[in-house]
Amino acid sequence: MNEALEGKVYPPVGFTVTQAHTESFARVVGQAQDGGVSPVFPTAAEFAALGRVIGDRELDLDFDRVVHGEQEYVYRRPLAVGDELVVVSRIAQIRSKGALGFCTIETELRDGSGEVVVVARNTLVERGGAG
């Protein structure tokens, strides 16, 4: 992985929280469909933006050797059906330890007024990278 990309911010992606989307997500992850928004639903919005990071040739991430290491969400308020979000990902940290590379991606989900609703952080572990 290209450690020089630490701090890179990717272009924003729009994402709407719809009832159909939340119900579909609940079915996929095996949660009860109670009409609310799952606390792990930000993953769906996060995926809308992560493709740009993972596909960044300059990052040189070998996704065939990647495992998902960590995931966390920091909520400023709950998500609600009808939220129109702007999703922005940035590479928060790139480091290596032995033959493993670690890339932590921080994704902000902002509402229409620009306020941060949720911050999602995930760490991808690239096995067999340079050490």
C-alpha positions as CSV (number, residue, x, y, z in Angstrom):
1,M,0.0,0.0,0.0
2,N,1.1,3.5,-0.7
3,E,1.6,5.1,2.7
4,A,1.9,8.5,1.1
5,L,-1.9,8.5,0.6
6,E,-2.6,8.8,4.3
7,G,-4.9,11.8,4.7
8,K,-6.3,11.6,1.1
9,V,-10.0,12.7,0.9
10,Y,-12.3,11.2,-1.8
11,P,-15.1,13.0,-3.6
12,P,-18.5,12.9,-1.8
13,V,-21.2,10.5,-2.7
14,G,-25.0,11.1,-2.2
15,F,-27.0,8.5,-0.3
16,T,-30.7,8.5,0.8
17,V,-31.9,6.5,3.7
18,T,-35.1,4.9,2.4
19,Q,-37.6,2.6,4.1
20,A,-37.1,0.0,1.4
21,H,-33.3,0.2,1.8
22,T,-33.5,-0.2,5.6
23,E,-35.8,-3.2,5.3
24,S,-33.6,-4.9,2.8
25,F,-30.5,-4.3,4.9
26,A,-32.3,-5.7,8.0
27,R,-33.2,-8.9,6.0
28,V,-29.7,-9.3,4.7
29,V,-28.1,-9.1,8.2
30,G,-30.9,-11.1,9.9
31,Q,-32.3,-8.3,12.1
32,A,-35.9,-7.8,13.0
33,Q,-37.7,-5.4,10.6
34,D,-39.2,-3.0,13.2
35,G,-39.4,0.0,11.0
36,G,-36.4,1.7,12.5
37,V,-32.9,2.1,11.1
38,S,-30.4,-0.5,12.2
39,P,-27.4,0.7,14.2
40,V,-25.1,-0.9,11.7
41,F,-27.0,0.5,8.6
42,P,-24.2,3.2,8.1
43,T,-22.4,0.3,6.5
44,A,-24.7,0.6,3.5
45,A,-23.9,4.3,3.1
46,E,-20.2,3.6,3.7
47,F,-20.1,1.1,0.8
48,A,-21.4,3.8,-1.5
49,A,-18.1,5.6,-1.0
50,L,-15.6,2.8,-0.3
51,G,-15.4,1.7,-3.8
52,R,-13.5,4.8,-4.7
53,V,-10.9,4.1,-2.0
54,I,-10.6,0.4,-2.7
55,G,-10.3,1.0,-6.4
56,D,-7.8,3.8,-6.1
57,R,-4.8,2.6,-8.2
58,E,-2.6,5.1,-6.5
59,L,-3.3,3.4,-3.1
60,D,-2.2,0.1,-4.6
61,L,-4.3,-2.0,-2.3
62,D,-4.5,-5.7,-3.3
63,F,-8.1,-6.4,-2.4
64,D,-7.6,-10.1,-3.1
65,R,-5.5,-10.2,0.1
66,V,-7.7,-8.0,2.3
67,V,-9.6,-9.0,5.4
68,H,-11.8,-6.7,7.4
69,G,-10.0,-6.0,10.7
70,E,-12.2,-3.6,12.7
71,Q,-15.3,-1.5,12.4
72,E,-16.7,1.2,14.6
73,Y,-19.5,3.9,14.4
74,V,-19.6,7.1,16.3
75,Y,-23.1,8.6,16.3
76,R,-24.0,12.3,16.7
77,R,-27.6,11.4,16.2
78,P,-29.6,8.4,15.0
79,L,-30.1,7.9,11.3
80,A,-33.7,8.3,10.1
81,V,-35.6,7.2,7.1
82,G,-35.6,10.2,4.7
83,D,-32.2,11.4,5.6
84,E,-30.4,12.7,2.5
85,L,-26.7,12.1,3.3
86,V,-23.4,13.2,1.8
87,V,-20.8,10.5,2.4
88,V,-17.1,11.4,2.4
89,S,-14.3,8.9,3.0
90,R,-10.7,9.6,3.8
91,I,-7.7,7.5,4.5
92,A,-7.1,8.1,8.2
93,Q,-4.0,5.9,8.6
94,I,-1.8,3.5,6.7
95,R,0.7,1.5,8.5
96,S,2.5,-1.8,8.2
97,K,3.6,-4.4,10.8
98,G,5.7,-7.3,9.5
99,A,4.0,-8.7,6.4
100,L,0.7,-7.0,7.2
101,G,-0.5,-3.7,5.9
102,F,-3.3,-1.8,7.8
103,C,-5.5,0.9,6.1
104,T,-7.9,2.7,8.3
105,I,-10.7,4.5,6.4
106,E,-12.8,7.1,8.1
107,T,-16.2,7.9,6.5
108,E,-18.4,10.8,7.5
109,L,-22.1,10.7,6.9
110,R,-23.4,14.3,6.8
111,D,-27.0,15.5,6.6
112,G,-28.4,18.2,4.3
113,S,-27.2,21.0,6.6
114,G,-23.7,19.7,6.6
115,E,-23.8,18.3,10.1
116,V,-22.0,15.0,10.8
117,V,-24.6,12.4,11.7
118,V,-22.3,9.3,11.9
119,V,-18.5,8.7,11.6
120,A,-17.7,5.2,10.5
121,R,-14.2,3.8,10.8
122,N,-13.0,0.6,9.4
123,T,-9.6,-1.0,9.1
124,L,-8.6,-3.2,6.2
125,V,-5.8,-5.6,6.7
126,E,-3.8,-6.6,3.6
127,R,-2.1,-9.9,4.2
128,G,1.4,-10.5,2.8
129,G,2.2,-6.9,2.1
130,A,5.7,-5.4,2.3
131,G,7.1,-5.4,5.8
